[in-house]
Amino acid sequence: MDTKFITSILGKYVKSPLYRLYEARLAKKSKNWSKPEHVGIILDGNRRYARSLGLSNIIIGHELGADKLFEVMGWCTEFNIKVISIWIFSLDNFSRGKEEVDAILALIERKTKEYTNDNDDVHKKKVQVHYIGKLELLPQSLRDAISEMESVTKNYCNQYLNVAVAYGGREEIVDACKAFLLDQKKLGLEIDELIQSLEPEKLKPYLYTSRNPDPDLIIRTSGEVRLSGFLLWQSVYSEYYFCNTHWPQFRKIDFLRALRSYHLRKRRFGR
């Protein structure tokens, strides 16, 4: 089944007059809301959405999910959200069937190449793209595509997009600790001195997202109420919003509701 056909059907469904009216009302109210600077999104529900449509090839769900990304990026631009971190493939996902894993990684590679050459969503908007995770586990062709994308966008600074692929939150913390200890070892410190020198703030420069502020808001789609380790260290003071909608169905109304929820919360940062 053609993904463009599916998308067109969805567009006709969600853009009913009542939908447009409610969206317009929320958008108008949002002008006075406090906005997050950094939003993290766990893109969940691609497979379940494909199955809900009765599709035999669940990769179509992932393709629809990939198409949704830059629509949401556009909403972030509209609401002056500077940093977006998305989780598209976890380390646990490698345990799925080989055919599905290969197809997902091939899709990520194809979309990475498309967006590297895309003039509207990346280059005109000056989006700096950075991939985070255990990238050494990815096929070489995908790693090459990632390297090219990061190279051509490295000087952009209007918006920052972190793409978590082959990512695990625990593994990120372990990697940060290893890198910190190796740097300290180069200074000739003994084990007791290394232990004494290890403090939370000293690990921050070694995290995958060290160039960005911690996420203010984390959104997870598809009804799962957990983080599954996403930005485990960075999310200590994040606000969370869980949405029942599958990622390919994620609407601007859902996004506005998440922003409204964020605005209504009083952030105490442990105080």
N, C-alpha and C positions, 0 to 999 in steps of 0.2 A: 504494500500500500504506500502511495506517495505521501511523504511527510508534509509537503506543501499543501496537499489536499486536506490532510488532517488539520493543519494549522489554520487553513481558511475556514473550515467548519467551526473550529473553536472560536475564531475571531467573531464570526457571525453570532455565536451563542452568547459570548460574554459581553458583547457590545450592544446589548439591548438598551432601550431608553432608560429603564430603571437603573441599570448598571452605570450608564453614563452620568445620570443625575447624582447617584450616590458617590461616584468617584469624584465628580466636580465639587460636591459639598465637602468631602474630606480634603481634597487638594486645597480648597480655599481656606479651610481651618488650619491646614498645616503651615501656613505662612507665619503663624505665631508660635509654632512649636519649637522647642529646643531639639536640635538635630545631632545625631552621632557623627563623629569624625571618621570613625573606622567601623565598618559593618562586616561581620563574618557570616557566611551562609553555608550551611550543610545542604547540598543539593541532593535530596533524598526522594525516592519514589519513581524513578524512571522505569524500572522493571515492572513495578506494580501498575503503573499507568498503562504501559503497553498491554499487560494482561487484561486490564479492565476494558480495553478496546477490543479484546479478542484477537490480538495480533499474535501470530505464531513466531514472528521474529522480534524478540524483545529488544534487539539493538535499535529498532526504530524509536523506542522510548528514550534511549540514550541520545539519539540524534535530535529528537524534539527537545530534550533537555539542553543540549548544546546550543540549539538555536535560541533558546530562552535567555541564555546568559547575557548577551549584549543588549537585549531589550531591558533587562534589569539594570545593566550598567548605565543605560540611558536615564533610567529613573534616578539612579544615584547621582548622576551629573545634574539632573534637574533640581535635586534637593541638596546640592553642594556637599555631598559625601565624598571625601577626598580619597579614602582607602577602602578597598573591598578585598576580602580574602574569601576564596571559595574552596570547598573540599569536593573534588570530583572523583577521586579514586584512593581508597585506603590500602594499607598494607594487608589488611584482612581480605580485601577483595581479590587478592592473588589466589585465594583458596577456592574460588569459583571454578567452573568448568573451563578448560583450556580454550575452547572455541569462543566462549563469551569474553574471557580475559583478552584474548588476541584481538577480538573485534573491537572491544572498548579502547584498547591501546592504539589500534589503527585509527579509530575515530578521533582520539585525542591528537594524534599526529596530523591527521588530515585537517582538523579544525585549527591547529596551531599554525600550519602552513598557510591556510586561508587567511587567518587574521594577521599573520605577518605581512601579507601583501594587501590587506584591506585598508583602503584609504579613508573610509568614513569612521569606523568604530575605533580604530587604534591611532592612526597617524594624524588625522585632523583634530581629534580630541586630545592628542598628546598623552596617551595612556602608557605608563611604564609597567611592563609585565615582568613578573618574577615568579619562577616555579620553585616550590618548596617541597621537600620530602627526600626519600632515599632514591634520588634520581639515578644512582648507579645501578639500580635494579631494573631500569627500563631498557627496552631495545635500543640499540645504538642509533637507529634511524630516528627514533623519537627524541633521543637526547640531542641529536644534531639539530632537529627542528626547534627544540626548546632553546638551544644555544643561539640560533639565528634570531628567534623572536626576542630574546633578552638583549641581544647585541643591537638590534635596530631600534629598540625602544629605551635604551639605557639612559638617554639624555632627556627623556620626556618627564615633565613634572606637574602636569595638570591634574592627573589622577594616577593612583597606584593600584594595580591588580596583582594579588598573590594567588597563584593557582597551586593548591595542595594536591599532589599526585604521588602515589606510593608513599603516602604520609601516615604517620602514627604519632600521637602526642607524647607517649612515653619514649619512643625512639628519638624524638626531637630533643627531649631533656637529656637523655643519655649522650647523644651526639654533642650537645652543648657542654656537658661536664667533661667529656673526653677532650674536646678542643681546648677548654680552659686549662685542664691539667697538663696537657702537652705544652701549652704556651708557658705555664709556670715552671715546668720541668726544664725548659730551655734556659730559664734564668738561674738554674742550678739549685733550686729549692729542694730540701729533703722532704720526706713523706709527712712528717709532723708539721712542717711549715706549710706544705700544700693544703693539709687539712684545715689549718688555722686560717689560711687565706681564702677559703671557699665561703663566699657569702652570696645571698640571692642576687643582689644588684650586679655583682661581678659576672654572673652568668648571662645577663641580658644581651651583651654584645655578641654572644655566641648562638643566640636563638635564630631560627630561620627568618623571623620577621624583625630582626634587630633594627632595621632601617625605619620601621613604622611604629606609631604609638600602639598601645594595646587596644584590642577591640572594645568599643563601647557597647555594641549590640550584636548578639549572635542569633541568627534566625535558622531554624531547622524546619524543613517542609515534611509532608507525608505523615504527620501524626506521631512520630517517634519522640518521646519526651526524655531525651538524654543527649549528651555531647559526644559520646563514644571516643573521647580523647582529643577532640578538635581544639587546637591551640590551648592545650591543657594548662600550660604555665601562664600564658598571656591572659586567659579569661577569668582570672581570679576575681576581678571586680566587674566583669561584663554583666549586662542585663541580657536575659534570654527571652526569645519569643518562639513558641512552637505553633506551627500552622498545619492543619489537617490536609491541606491541598497538596497533591503530588507536584513535584517540581515543574514538569512541563505545563501544568495547569496554573502555575503561580501567576496571579493577576496583580495589576497595579493597586487594586483595592486591598489585597492581602499585604502588599508592601506598605501602603499607607496605614493600615491597621497596626503593623509592627512599629512604624514610626510613632504613631499615636500612643501605643503602649509604652514606648521608651520615654516619650515626653511626660507621661503621667507618673512616672516613677521618680522617687526621691533617692538619688544616689548618695550613699553614705561612705563608701570606700572603707568599710570596717569600723567607722567611727560611731 
